[in-house]
Amino acid sequence: MLTDLRIRNFKAWEDTEKVRLAPITVFFGTNSSGKSSLGQLLLLLKQTAESADRAQVLRTSDRDALVDVGDFRDFIHHHDQDRELEFELGWNQERPVEIEDVKDPDVSYSSSRLAFSATIFEPEKARERMRVRKFAYALDPGPFGGGFSAGMSPDPKKSTRYRLDVHGLKPLHNRGRAWALPAPSRFYGFPDEAVAYFQNTEFLPDLSLALERTLASISYLGPLRVNPERTYNWLGGAPADVGTAGEQTVQALLAANGRRLNLRHRQRLRSFQILIAEQLQALGLISDFEVVPIARNRPEHEVRVRVRGAADTVLLTDVGFGVSQVLPVVTQSFYAPRNSTILMEQPELHLHPSVQKELADFFIVASKAREESTSGKSVERRTQFLIESHSEHFLRRLQRRIAEGSVEPSHVALYFCEMKRGRSTIKELDVDLFGHIHNWPEDFFGDPMEDVAAQAEASLERQMNGESARP
C-alpha cells in the first residue's frame, strides 16, 4: 500500500510537498486544479516499469500507454526544460526486504517500509533524451535518515557514467573491476554491472523488484466508462483488470467466479458475483443481478438486472445509465488482487446524489474486505483507493461515518486542490474525530447560499411588483 507521494515540477505542480496516502484518499478541487496529474505521475511510472525498453527512462507516450504526457517539455513545470522532474514514493509491503552483507555477517537490514526517490532531467545538448540525475531506495525511512539506502548518481569523473551510492553497507569491488557503471535501467533499476562489479551487492535487484511489484499493483479506472452491450463474449480468460473504461468488466466478473469474499472477519464467505450483486443492492440501484450465458456452451453472456420496484429482469442496456457506469467501479474494487491500489476518477459520475452518498459507504466496506486464501481462511485484501471526486454528497457521508466511528480519521485522507498564480496547490483537510473539517477552503463547493439568496431577492421583487406565485 502506498503511504506517501511527493512530486516536483510535473505539469502544474511545482511542489506538492509530502502527500499522505491512506486506504481511502480523496482529492477534491476545482477543474484544472491538478488533481488528475497526481494519478498521471503514478501511471507514468507504472507504464515505464512495464515497458520492454530498459533504456527508456520514462515511457511518456505511445498507442497502448495508460497515460500520454508528451515529451519532457510538455510535462515539465511551466515548460521550463532547465527544471528537473523529482518524485518520492513511500509504501508498505506484506513481505519485508532482507539485506545482508555476505562479507560481514553483522550487517543486515529487514523492513516492510520502503521509499524511492528519483530526479530526471533533459541534457541541454541532447534535448531529445532524458537522463537520470539520481535515484535512491531507503528501508524503514524516517525523518532523520540513517538505516539503509542504495541508489545511483553520476560519476564526477565521467559525465555519462554512474557510481553506486550505498549507506549502511560498504560495497566491495571485485578485483580488477573498479569501473564506473553504465546508466540505470529505466528510472529506477540497477544495471547488471552493479552486481557483477562488486562482491556484496547481490541484493540490489530485490530493491528494483519491490518497486516494480508496487507499481504493478496500481490499476486505473477513468471517468468515462463504456456504454453497456446486449451481449458479452467470454472465452475463459482472466483480464488483468476491468479496463480503463470498464470495457472488461463482465469478463472480469465471469473470470472471478471461483473466488469467495466477505466484508469482515468471521462473516460467511460469498461467491464473487453474489457479493457484487449485494453491493449494487446496497447502493440502492437494483434488487437482482446476474450474468448468464445465452445458451449452454456458448461464449455470449447477458447481464440481467431487476431494478427496485420492477416485476421482471431486463438486460443491462434497458435500465438507467447509472447501473452500467457504477458496475465497473464495484467490480474492480473486489476484482483487483490483494494489496492493490486503485486509481478512480469521478466514480460518482451519472449517479443520483443519494447513490453518491452510498458510494462513500461502499469504499469504506471495500477497503476493509477480506478474501478466501489458499488455506481456506479469509485474509484482509488491503485494497487502497485513490479517488478524484467532485461530489459534496460523497464527502458529507465520509464525514458522518468518521463522526459515528465507522471509520478512523487515519483510514481516510481528504485533500483540496486549486490553481494559484499558475501552479497547483494541495491542502489536506483537517478532519477531527467528530467529522468536523477545521480548515474548510473558501467556496469549496461554491457558495451554497448564493442561489437561495438570489431566489429570495427575485421573489420579493416580483411580489412587490404585484405578481402572484400561481399563474
TANOR-V899425 format. One record per pair of residues at least 12 apart in sequence whose ideal C-beta (glycine too) atoms are under 10 Angstrom apart, sorted by the first residue. I is the first residue (numbers start at 0). J is the second residue. Records with the same first field share a line. If there is no record, write none. Layout:
# TANOR-V899425
I = J / J
This chain:
# TANOR-V899425
0 = 20 / 21 / 22 / 89 / 90 / 91 / 92 / 93 / 213 / 216 / 338 / 339 / 340 / 381 / 382 / 383
1 = 18 / 19 / 20 / 21 / 22 / 24 / 41 / 88 / 89 / 90 / 91 / 213 / 214 / 216 / 217 / 340 / 383 / 385
2 = 17 / 19 / 20 / 21 / 88 / 89 / 90 / 91 / 112 / 113 / 114 / 140 / 383
3 = 17 / 18 / 19 / 20 / 87 / 88 / 89 / 90 / 114 / 140 / 412
4 = 17 / 18 / 19 / 20 / 24 / 37 / 40 / 41 / 86 / 87 / 88 / 89 / 90 / 385
5 = 17 / 18 / 85 / 86 / 87 / 88 / 89 / 116
6 = 18 / 33 / 36 / 37 / 39 / 40 / 41 / 76 / 84 / 85 / 86 / 87 / 88 / 423 / 425
7 = 76 / 82 / 83 / 84 / 85 / 86 / 87 / 118
8 = 74 / 75 / 76 / 77 / 79 / 82 / 83 / 84 / 85 / 86 / 118 / 119 / 120
9 = 33 / 36 / 37 / 39 / 40 / 43 / 68 / 74 / 75 / 76 / 82 / 84 / 85 / 86 / 423
10 = 33 / 35 / 36 / 37 / 39 / 40 / 68 / 73 / 74 / 75 / 76 / 77 / 78 / 84 / 422 / 423
11 = 31 / 32 / 33 / 36 / 76 / 77 / 416 / 418 / 421 / 422 / 423 / 424
12 = 33 / 36 / 37 / 40 / 76 / 86 / 416 / 422 / 423 / 424 / 425
13 = 76 / 77 / 82 / 421 / 422 / 423 / 424
14 = 76 / 85 / 422 / 423 / 424 / 425
15 = 33 / 36 / 37 / 40 / 86 / 87 / 414 / 416 / 423 / 424 / 425
16 = 424 / 425 / 426 / 427
17 = 87 / 89
18 = 37 / 87 / 412 / 414 / 425 / 427
19 = 89 / 409 / 412 / 414 / 427
20 = 37 / 88 / 89 / 90 / 340 / 383 / 385 / 412 / 414
21 = 366 / 383 / 384 / 385 / 406 / 407 / 408 / 409 / 410 / 411 / 412 / 413
22 = 340 / 362 / 363 / 365 / 366 / 367 / 381 / 382 / 383 / 384 / 385 / 406 / 407 / 409 / 410 / 411 / 412
23 = 359 / 362 / 363 / 365 / 366 / 367 / 382 / 383 / 384 / 385 / 386 / 397 / 406 / 410 / 411 / 412 / 413
24 = 37 / 340 / 342 / 383 / 384 / 385 / 386 / 387 / 411 / 412 / 413 / 414 / 427
25 = 343 / 359 / 362 / 384 / 385 / 386 / 387 / 388 / 390 / 393 / 394 / 397 / 411 / 412 / 413 / 414 / 415 / 428
26 = 38 / 344 / 385 / 386 / 387 / 388 / 412 / 413 / 414 / 415 / 416 / 425
27 = 386 / 387 / 388 / 389 / 390 / 391 / 393 / 394 / 413 / 414 / 415 / 416 / 417 / 428 / 440 / 443 / 444
28 = 387 / 388 / 389 / 414 / 415 / 416 / 417 / 418 / 423 / 424 / 425 / 426 / 440 / 443
29 = 389 / 415 / 416 / 417 / 418 / 440 / 442 / 443 / 445
30 = 389 / 418
31 = 416 / 417 / 418 / 423
32 = 415 / 416 / 417 / 418 / 419 / 423 / 424 / 425
33 = 416 / 417 / 418 / 422 / 423 / 424 / 425
34 = 344 / 345 / 386 / 387 / 388 / 389 / 414 / 415 / 416 / 417 / 423 / 425
35 = 66 / 221 / 222 / 342 / 344 / 345 / 387 / 416
36 = 66 / 68 / 74 / 416 / 423
37 = 342 / 385 / 387 / 414 / 416 / 423 / 425
38 = 65 / 66 / 217 / 219 / 221 / 342 / 343 / 344 / 385 / 386 / 387
39 = 65 / 66 / 67 / 68 / 74 / 219 / 342
40 = 66 / 68 / 74 / 84 / 86 / 88
41 = 65 / 66 / 86 / 88 / 213 / 214 / 217 / 219 / 340 / 342 / 385
42 = 64 / 65 / 66 / 68 / 214 / 217 / 218 / 219 / 243 / 342
43 = 57 / 58 / 59 / 60 / 64 / 65 / 66 / 67 / 68 / 74 / 84 / 86 / 186
44 = 57 / 58 / 86 / 88 / 115 / 117 / 185 / 186 / 187 / 210 / 213 / 214 / 217
45 = 58 / 65 / 66 / 211 / 213 / 214 / 215 / 216 / 217 / 218 / 219 / 340 / 342
46 = 58 / 59 / 60 / 61 / 63 / 64 / 65 / 66 / 67 / 214 / 217
47 = 59 / 64 / 185 / 186 / 187 / 214
48 = 185 / 186 / 187 / 188 / 207 / 210 / 211 / 212 / 213 / 214 / 215 / 217
49 = 63 / 64 / 65 / 211 / 214 / 215
50 = 64 / 185
52 = 184 / 185
53 = 182 / 183 / 184 / 185 / 188 / 190
54 = 128 / 181 / 182 / 183 / 184 / 185
55 = 128 / 129 / 184 / 185 / 186
56 = 71 / 84 / 117 / 119 / 120 / 121 / 128 / 129 / 130 / 131 / 182 / 183 / 184 / 185 / 186 / 187
57 = 70 / 71 / 74 / 84 / 117 / 119 / 129 / 131 / 185 / 186
58 = 185 / 186
59 = 71 / 73 / 74 / 129
60 = 73 / 74
65 = 217 / 218 / 219 / 221 / 243 / 342
66 = 219 / 243
70 = 121 / 126 / 127 / 129
71 = 84 / 119 / 120 / 121 / 126 / 127 / 128 / 129
72 = 121 / 126
75 = 119 / 120 / 121 / 129
76 = 421 / 422 / 423
77 = 421 / 422
80 = 120 / 121 / 122 / 123 / 126
81 = 120 / 121 / 123
82 = 120 / 121
83 = 117 / 118 / 119 / 120 / 121 / 132 / 133
84 = 117 / 118 / 119 / 120 / 121 / 129 / 132 / 186
85 = 116 / 117 / 118 / 119 / 120 / 132 / 133
86 = 115 / 116 / 117 / 118 / 119 / 134 / 186
87 = 114 / 115 / 116 / 117 / 135 / 137 / 140
88 = 113 / 114 / 115 / 116 / 117 / 187 / 210 / 213 / 214
89 = 112 / 113 / 114 / 115 / 116 / 137 / 140 / 213
90 = 111 / 112 / 113 / 114 / 115 / 209 / 210 / 212 / 213 / 214 / 216 / 338 / 340 / 383
91 = 110 / 111 / 112 / 113 / 213 / 338 / 381
92 = 110 / 111 / 112 / 113 / 209 / 212 / 213 / 216 / 338
93 = 111 / 212 / 337 / 338 / 378 / 379 / 381
94 = 111 / 209 / 212
95 = 108 / 109 / 110 / 111 / 112 / 113 / 138 / 139 / 209
96 = 108 / 109 / 110 / 111 / 112 / 113 / 136 / 138 / 139 / 147 / 202 / 205 / 206 / 208 / 209
97 = 109 / 110 / 138 / 202 / 205
98 = 110 / 136 / 138 / 147 / 149 / 165 / 167 / 168 / 202 / 203 / 205 / 206
99 = 168 / 199 / 201 / 202
100 = 167 / 168 / 169 / 170 / 171 / 198 / 199 / 200 / 202
101 = 171 / 198 / 199 / 200 / 201 / 202
102 = 168 / 169 / 170 / 171 / 197 / 198 / 199
103 = 168 / 169 / 171 / 199
106 = 147 / 167 / 168 / 169 / 199
107 = 147 / 167 / 168
108 = 138 / 139 / 146 / 147 / 148 / 167 / 168 / 202
109 = 138 / 139 / 147
110 = 137 / 138 / 139 / 140 / 146 / 147
111 = 138 / 139 / 209
112 = 137 / 138 / 139 / 140 / 141 / 146
113 = 136 / 137 / 138 / 139 / 140 / 206 / 209 / 210 / 213
114 = 135 / 136 / 137 / 138 / 139 / 140 / 141 / 148 / 210
115 = 134 / 135 / 136 / 137 / 140 / 150 / 186 / 187 / 206 / 207 / 209 / 210 / 213 / 214
116 = 133 / 134 / 135 / 136 / 137 / 140 / 148 / 150 / 187
117 = 131 / 132 / 133 / 134 / 135 / 136 / 150 / 151 / 183 / 185 / 186 / 187 / 210
118 = 130 / 131 / 132 / 133 / 134 / 135 / 152 / 186
119 = 131 / 132 / 133 / 134 / 186
120 = 132 / 133
122 = 158 / 159
129 = 186
130 = 153 / 158 / 159 / 161 / 182 / 183 / 186
131 = 150 / 151 / 152 / 153 / 161 / 182 / 183 / 184 / 185 / 186 / 187 / 188
132 = 151 / 152 / 153
133 = 150 / 151 / 152 / 153 / 161 / 162 / 164 / 183
134 = 149 / 150 / 151 / 152 / 161 / 164 / 183 / 185 / 186 / 187 / 188 / 189 / 207 / 210
135 = 148 / 149 / 150 / 151 / 152 / 164 / 165 / 166 / 187 / 206
136 = 148 / 149 / 150 / 165 / 187 / 189 / 203 / 205 / 206 / 207 / 209 / 210
137 = 149 / 150 / 166 / 167 / 206
138 = 167 / 206 / 209
144 = 166
145 = 166 / 167
146 = 166 / 167
147 = 165 / 166 / 167 / 168 / 202 / 206
148 = 164 / 165 / 166 / 167 / 168 / 206
149 = 163 / 164 / 165 / 166 / 167 / 168 / 170 / 189 / 193 / 200 / 202 / 203 / 206
150 = 162 / 163 / 164 / 165 / 166 / 183 / 187 / 189 / 203 / 206
151 = 163 / 164 / 165 / 180 / 182 / 183 / 187 / 188 / 189 / 190 / 193 / 203
152 = 164 / 183
153 = 179 / 182
154 = 178 / 179 / 180
155 = 179
156 = 179
157 = 178 / 179 / 180
159 = 179 / 181 / 182
160 = 178 / 179 / 180 / 181 / 182
161 = 179 / 180 / 181 / 182 / 183 / 189 / 190 / 192 / 193
162 = 179 / 180 / 193
163 = 179 / 180 / 189 / 192 / 193 / 196 / 197 / 200 / 203
165 = 193 / 197 / 199 / 200 / 203
168 = 199 / 200 / 202
169 = 197 / 199
170 = 193 / 196 / 197 / 198 / 199 / 200 / 203
171 = 196 / 197 / 198 / 199 / 200
172 = 196 / 197 / 198 / 199 / 200
173 = 195 / 196 / 197 / 198 / 199
174 = 198
175 = 196
176 = 192 / 195 / 196 / 197 / 198
177 = 196 / 197
178 = 192 / 196
179 = 192 / 196
180 = 192 / 193 / 195 / 196 / 197
181 = 193
183 = 207
184 = 207
185 = 207 / 210 / 211
186 = 210
187 = 206 / 207 / 210 / 211 / 214
188 = 203 / 204 / 206 / 207 / 208 / 210 / 211
189 = 202 / 203 / 204 / 206 / 207
190 = 203
191 = 203 / 204
193 = 207
212 = 338
213 = 338 / 340
214 = 340
215 = 239 / 336 / 339
216 = 335 / 336 / 337 / 338 / 339 / 340 / 341 / 382 / 383
217 = 240 / 335 / 339 / 340 / 341 / 342 / 383 / 385
218 = 239 / 240 / 241 / 242 / 243 / 331 / 334 / 335 / 336 / 339 / 340 / 341 / 342 / 343
219 = 240 / 242 / 243 / 331 / 340 / 341 / 342 / 343 / 344 / 385
220 = 240 / 241 / 242 / 243 / 244 / 245 / 248 / 327 / 328 / 330 / 331 / 332 / 335 / 341 / 342 / 343 / 344 / 345 / 346 / 386
221 = 242 / 243 / 244 / 245 / 327 / 342 / 343 / 344 / 345 / 348
222 = 244 / 324 / 343 / 344 / 345 / 346 / 347 / 348 / 349 / 387 / 389
223 = 243 / 244 / 245 / 324 / 344 / 345 / 348
224 = 241 / 242 / 243 / 244 / 245 / 246 / 248 / 320 / 323 / 324 / 325 / 326 / 327 / 328 / 345 / 346 / 348 / 349
225 = 242 / 243 / 244 / 245 / 246 / 247 / 248 / 323 / 324 / 327
226 = 244 / 245 / 315 / 316 / 320 / 323 / 324
227 = 245 / 248 / 249 / 302 / 304 / 314 / 315 / 316 / 317 / 318 / 320 / 322 / 323 / 324 / 326
228 = 246 / 249 / 301 / 302 / 314 / 315 / 316 / 323
229 = 293 / 299 / 301 / 302 / 314 / 315 / 316 / 317
230 = 249 / 292 / 293 / 297 / 298 / 299 / 300 / 301 / 302 / 314 / 316
231 = 246 / 247 / 248 / 249 / 250 / 252 / 253 / 290 / 293 / 298 / 299 / 300 / 301 / 302 / 315
232 = 249 / 250 / 297 / 298 / 299 / 300
233 = 247 / 249 / 250 / 251 / 252 / 253 / 254 / 290 / 292 / 297 / 298 / 299 / 300
234 = 250 / 253 / 298
235 = 250 / 253 / 254 / 298
236 = 250 / 253 / 254
237 = 250 / 251 / 253 / 254 / 255 / 334
238 = 250 / 251 / 253 / 254 / 334
239 = 251 / 334 / 335 / 336
240 = 327 / 330 / 331 / 334 / 335 / 336 / 339 / 341
241 = 326 / 327 / 328 / 329 / 330 / 331 / 332 / 334 / 335 / 341
242 = 327 / 331
243 = 327 / 342 / 344
244 = 327
245 = 323 / 324 / 325 / 326 / 327 / 328 / 330 / 331
246 = 327
247 = 327 / 330 / 331 / 334
248 = 275 / 290 / 302 / 323 / 326 / 327 / 328 / 329 / 330 / 331 / 334
249 = 290 / 300 / 301 / 302 / 315 / 326 / 327 / 330
250 = 290 / 300
251 = 271 / 275 / 327 / 330 / 331 / 333 / 334 / 335
252 = 271 / 272 / 275 / 288 / 289 / 290 / 300 / 302 / 326 / 329 / 330 / 333 / 334
253 = 271 / 272 / 290 / 292 / 300
254 = 271 / 334
255 = 270 / 271 / 272 / 274 / 275 / 330 / 333 / 334
256 = 270 / 271 / 272 / 290
257 = 270 / 271 / 371
258 = 270 / 271 / 272 / 274 / 333 / 334 / 370 / 371
259 = 271 / 273 / 274 / 369 / 370 / 371 / 375 / 377
260 = 273 / 274 / 275 / 333 / 365 / 368 / 369 / 370 / 371 / 377 / 380
261 = 274 / 368 / 369 / 370 / 371 / 377
262 = 274 / 277 / 278 / 333 / 364 / 365 / 367 / 368 / 369 / 377
263 = 364 / 367 / 368 / 369 / 377
264 = 367 / 369 / 376 / 377 / 378 / 379
265 = 369 / 377
266 = 368 / 369 / 377
267 = 377
268 = 369 / 370 / 371 / 375 / 376 / 377
269 = 371
271 = 330 / 333 / 334 / 370
272 = 288 / 289 / 290 / 330
273 = 288 / 289
274 = 329 / 333 / 368 / 370
275 = 288 / 289 / 290 / 326 / 329 / 330 / 332 / 333 / 334
276 = 288 / 289 / 290 / 304 / 329
277 = 329
278 = 325 / 326 / 328 / 329 / 330 / 332 / 333 / 357 / 360 / 361 / 364 / 365 / 368
279 = 304 / 322 / 325 / 326 / 329 / 330 / 361
280 = 307
281 = 329 / 357 / 360 / 361 / 364
282 = 321 / 322 / 325 / 328 / 329 / 350 / 351 / 353 / 354 / 355 / 356 / 357 / 358 / 360 / 361
283 = 307 / 350 / 351 / 353 / 354 / 356 / 357
284 = 304 / 306 / 307 / 318 / 319 / 321 / 322 / 325 / 326 / 329 / 350 / 351 / 354 / 357
285 = 304 / 305 / 306 / 307 / 309 / 312 / 315 / 318 / 319 / 322 / 326
286 = 304 / 305 / 306 / 307 / 308 / 309 / 312
287 = 303 / 304 / 305 / 306 / 307 / 309 / 311 / 312
288 = 302 / 303 / 304 / 305 / 312 / 315 / 322 / 326 / 329
289 = 301 / 302 / 303 / 304 / 305 / 312
290 = 302 / 303 / 304 / 315
291 = 303 / 312
301 = 313 / 314 / 315 / 316
302 = 314 / 315 / 316 / 318 / 322 / 323 / 326
303 = 315 / 317 / 318
304 = 317 / 318 / 319 / 322 / 323 / 326
305 = 318
306 = 318 / 319 / 322
319 = 349 / 350 / 351
320 = 348 / 349 / 350
321 = 347 / 348 / 349 / 350 / 351 / 354
322 = 349 / 350 / 354
323 = 349
324 = 345 / 346 / 347 / 348 / 349 / 350
325 = 346 / 347 / 348 / 349 / 350 / 354 / 357 / 358 / 361
327 = 343 / 346
328 = 341 / 343 / 345 / 346 / 347 / 348 / 350 / 358 / 361 / 362 / 365 / 384 / 386
329 = 346 / 358 / 361 / 365
331 = 343 / 346 / 365 / 382
332 = 346 / 361 / 362 / 364 / 365 / 366 / 368 / 380 / 382 / 384
333 = 365 / 368 / 370 / 380 / 382
335 = 365 / 380 / 382 / 383 / 384
336 = 370 / 380 / 382
337 = 368 / 369 / 370 / 372 / 378 / 379 / 380 / 381 / 382
338 = 379 / 380 / 381 / 382 / 383
339 = 380 / 381 / 382 / 383 / 384
340 = 381 / 382 / 383 / 384 / 385
341 = 362 / 365 / 366 / 382 / 383 / 384 / 385 / 386
342 = 383 / 384 / 385 / 386 / 387
343 = 362 / 384 / 385 / 386 / 387 / 388
344 = 385 / 386 / 387 / 388 / 389
345 = 386 / 387 / 388 / 389 / 390 / 393
346 = 358 / 359 / 361 / 362 / 384 / 386 / 387 / 388 / 390 / 393
347 = 359 / 386 / 388 / 389 / 390 / 392 / 393
348 = 388 / 389 / 390
350 = 390 / 392 / 393
351 = 392
352 = 390 / 391 / 392 / 393 / 395
353 = 392
354 = 392 / 393
355 = 388 / 389 / 390 / 391 / 392 / 393 / 394 / 395 / 396
356 = 390 / 391 / 392 / 393 / 394 / 395 / 396 / 397 / 399
357 = 392 / 393 / 396
358 = 386 / 388 / 390 / 392 / 393 / 396
359 = 386 / 388 / 390 / 392 / 393 / 394 / 395 / 396 / 397 / 398 / 399 / 400 / 406 / 411
360 = 393 / 396 / 397 / 399 / 400 / 405 / 406
361 = 384 / 396
362 = 382 / 384 / 386 / 393 / 396 / 397 / 406 / 411
363 = 384 / 396 / 397 / 400 / 401 / 405 / 406 / 410 / 411
364 = 405 / 406
365 = 380 / 382 / 384
366 = 379 / 380 / 381 / 382 / 383 / 384 / 406 / 410 / 411
367 = 379 / 380 / 381 / 382 / 406 / 410
368 = 380 / 381 / 382
369 = 381
370 = 382
384 = 411
385 = 412
386 = 413
387 = 414 / 416
388 = 413
389 = 444
390 = 444
391 = 443 / 444 / 445 / 447
392 = 444
394 = 413 / 428 / 430 / 436 / 443 / 444
395 = 434 / 444
396 = 434
397 = 411 / 413 / 430 / 434
398 = 411 / 413 / 428 / 430 / 431 / 433 / 434 / 435 / 436
399 = 434
400 = 434
401 = 413 / 430 / 431 / 432 / 433 / 434 / 435
402 = 430 / 431 / 432 / 433 / 434 / 435
403 = 433 / 434
404 = 432 / 433 / 434
406 = 434
407 = 432
408 = 429 / 430 / 431 / 432 / 433 / 434
411 = 428 / 430
412 = 427 / 428 / 430
413 = 426 / 427 / 428 / 429 / 430 / 436
414 = 426 / 427 / 428
415 = 427 / 428 / 436 / 438 / 439 / 440 / 443
416 = 440
417 = 440 / 441 / 442 / 443
426 = 438 / 440
428 = 440 / 443
